[in-house]
């Protein structure tokens, strides 16, 4: 019978027949469309179906009435809405399926049929959607969310499942499916609850995106970076060894020089060697920038490790409202370390350092200040440039680079002679209140 029903209604009717109990009315005056024998014209009908006995045999018994006049006009908008929803799901290039409250498949679109090799008529009305992804029965992410068992996401997805920041009651994850495609496929999949106009959950939707090419590119970049880092590490080691030899030779030469005029020529040479040494050490820090993905980091922990443990006894540290986590590069700790180093090295009269936080206009502003000599006005726009400064000129430059990875901005707004004031502006989504775990 189903081959005579218009495609946009077919899956739903198959699902209804599969999910009915024996001797139960399946449909009562259901608005649908049958295909004319020319396979193009559609005929509107009222279809009633029930399971019963016919000539002593178990049968599906149906009656068909042509839907004309008022009845058709009243139901027209409903038919159109249902057809539109089905068309959106079926024609979408994104593989997706919909399950009802009983975990039975209601929709299985064409894109998913192509990826999985399982046609919709094989799966609609059953609870075997797992077959497309796993060799044995197990819940998909849509099943877990539908049962409101989010605590089981860790068991099935090993920390890869993340709550959506855009859609309520939705979770996403990434996994590799070796049996899909020719050599396996990486999928980014999202499960979300479906609610009616009263807010009641009636099912769940799962969408899937093929990210195999993206994952392969990322793996290629990782391997390339690994080789480049190995080359840089080896080269840096060799240069530092050569600098050690040169420094030792300079010391021996100085011991032999008796002419003060000749001895004075050694000073710029020693200074150049020291600059080269510090520049090489900077390449080690910069090499590690962005190597790993950004992570959530506790500001109180970073301050304890990078600030409190590195300031001298005569400097007082004051903190206020810093109970936040920042989503930033793994080198975020160097930001606070370099700010402290900058204060102690250039502040001259620093005896107090203050770090505080405040939320303004959906952003978090972290304020770092000291009571040192401050920065001259004409230098404020240059201090974050590479090579600017009285030392190596890389400290503040590295700070800006580390923060920029997650769109955190930094500026200096202090008054010369009254100390520095650095403002770190963290955009919405990249900070959260710190959660203390006993």
GIGI-V676924 format. One line per field, one symbol per residue. ss: DSSP state (~ for helix, > for strand, _ for the rest). phi: phi as a letter, one per 30 degrees, with the letter a starting at -180 (. if undefined). burial: + if it has 9 or more other ideal C-beta (glycine too) atoms within 8 Angstrom, else -. A space follows every 10 residues. Layout:
ss->???
phi->???
burial->???
This chain:
ss->_~~~>_~~~~ ~~~~~~~~~_ ____>>>>>> >>>>>_____ _>>>>>>>>> >>>>__>>>> >>>>>>__~~ ~~~~~~~~~~ ~~~~~~~~~~ ~___>>>>>> ____>>>>_~ ~~~~~~___~ ~~~_____~~ ~~________ ~~~~~~___~ ~~~~~~~___ _>>______> >>>>>>>___ ____>>>>>> >>>>>_____ >>>>>>>>>> _~~~~~~~~~ ~~~~~~~~~~ ~~~~~~~~~~ ~~~~~~~~~~ ~~~~~~___~ ~~~~~~~~~~ ~~~~~~~~~~ ~~~~~~~___ ____>>>>~~ ~~~~~~~~__ _____>>>>> ___>>>>>__ _~~~~~~~~~ ~~~~~~____ _>>>>>>>>> __>>>>>>>> ______~~~_ __________ ____~~~~~~ ~~~~____>> >>________ >>>>>>____ >>>_____
phi->.ddcdeedcd ddddddddcd ddhcddbbhd dabcddddib dccdbcccba cacbhibdac cbbbbddbid edddcedddd dddddddddd dddceabbcd dcicdcbbdd ddddddicdd ddcdjcccde edbbdbeadd dddddddhce ddddddchid dbddccbdhb bbabaccddd idbjbdbcbb cbdcbddcid dclbcbcbbd cedddddddd dddddddddd dddddddddd dddddddddd dddddcdcdd dddddddddd dddddddddd dddddddddi dcdebdbdde dddddccedb cdddcccbba hcdbcccaed ceeddddddd dddddcdicd bbbbbbbacb hibcccccbb cddibdedce dcdcddickd cdicdddded dddddcidcb bcbdcejbjc bcccccdejc baddcdcd
burial->----++-+++ ++++++++++ -----++--+ ++++++---- --++++++++ +--------+ ++-+--+--- ++--+---+- -++--++-++ -+--++++++ ---++++++- +++-++-+-+ +-++++--++ +++-----++ ++++++---- -+++-++--- +--+-----+ +++++-+--+ ---+++++++ ++++------ +-++++++++ ++--+----- ----+---+- -++--+--++ --+--++--+ --++--+--- --+--+--++ --+-++++++ -++++++-+- ------+-++ -++++++--- +---+-+-+- -+++++++++ ++++++++++ ++++-++--+ -++++++--- --++++++++ +++++---++ --++---++- -+++++++++ ++++++-+-+ -+-+-+--++ +++++++--+ +--+----
